[in-house]
Amino acid sequence: MGYVVTKVMIAEALAIKRETYLAIVMDSSKQGPVLVGSPKGVNIEEENPEKIFQVPVDIMEGLTREKSMKVSADLKFKGKSQEEAAEQIERLYDLFLKVDATQVEINPFVE
């Protein structure tokens, strides 16, 4: 029979300049959240495994602006786009904590 739809999200389509990959995962070996990213967002495990990076986040300190700016730079965002990407990374981290997630992901994380 299916599900009754009660909400529909409509978003403005944007021109995509390039795709990157971003996730936050709870890593038991590091005893906290880890940002995982790649400046190439398509089939990263198969096509670009050497470009995948990890940035641990101290759970007590949280995600600092310095760290979110570093991650956005590692994703090859520049100028105003770097600032905007850092803001989105911080919002994703806030969501990760708020819902007590083990993983959240934006794929593709676009510019």
WOPE-V479821 format. One line per field, one symbol per residue. ss: DSSP state (2 for helix, 1 for strand, 0 for the rest). phi: phi as a letter, one per 40 degrees, with the letter a starting at -180 (. if undefined). Layout:
ss: ???
phi: ???
This chain:
ss: 000000000000000000111111111000011111110000022220222011110000000022222222220000022222222222222222220000111111110
phi: .gbccbabcbbccbcccabbbaabbcbcccficbcbaacbbbfccccbccccbbbcbccccgcccdcccccccccgcbgccccccccccccccdcdcdcfcbababaccbb
